[in-house]
C-alpha cells in the first residue's frame, strides 16, 4: 500500500488556474488600455484603414494568452 499525498492528487485544485485567470484579465486590460490610448489617432484615419487596425487589435491579444492557457492546464509553456 502506498500513502497518497493529497497535494499531488489529479483531482486536487491547482493554484495555476486562478492565477492564470487573473493574468489573462490583466493582459486583456493592458491591451485594451493600449488600444484606447491610440484611439484618437485611429479615429482620424479613413474607415478602410481603421478596419484592419481594429481587426488586428482584436486578434493579437490571443497570442500571449495561448501559452498562458497551456501553462494553466499542463504546467508547461510548450508541449
N, C-alpha and C positions, 0 to 999 in steps of 0.2 A: 504494500500500500504506500502511496506517496501522499505527502501532505500538500494540499493545494494552497497556494498563496492567492488571496482574494484580489491582490493588485494586478496579477498577471492573467487573470481570467479574461477570456474573449468577451464575456458579457459585461465586464465592469466598465463604467463610463470613463472616457478619456478626457483629459483636460485640453487636448488639441482641438476638439470640435468647438467648444465655446470660445476659446482663444482665437481660433481661425475665423469664426463668425464676426468677432469684434474687429479683427484685422481686415476682413472683407468690407465691413461697413466703413472703416476708416479709409480704405483705399477708394471706395466709391465717393465718400465725402470730399477727400482731397482732389480727386479727379473732377468732381462737379465744381469745386472751387476754382480750379484752373480754367475750366471751360467758361464759367460765368465771368471770370476776370477778363477773358478775351472777347466777351460778348459785344462790347461796344465796338471793337474793331471789326468783328464778324458782321455786325449789323450794318456796317457801311458798305459791305460788298453786295454785288448782284445776287439775286436768288439762286442762280445756277452755280455760283461759286460757294454760296452758303451751304447748299445741299450736300456736296461731298464732304465738307468740313464737319457738319453735324453727323453725317453717317459714319465717318471715320472716328469721330469723338465718341459716338455711341457704341462702337465696337471695340476700340482699342483698350478699354479698361478691363476687358476679359483676359488679356494676355498675362498680367501679373496675378490675376485671381486663379487661373488654371493650375499652376504649380501649387498654390496655396490649398486648393481643394484636394489635390493629390496628397499633399502632406497631411491634411486633416484625416484622410481615410487610411493612409498606409504608414505614415511616419517618415516617408522619404519624399524628396522633391522630384526624383526621377524614378522611373520603373527600372 
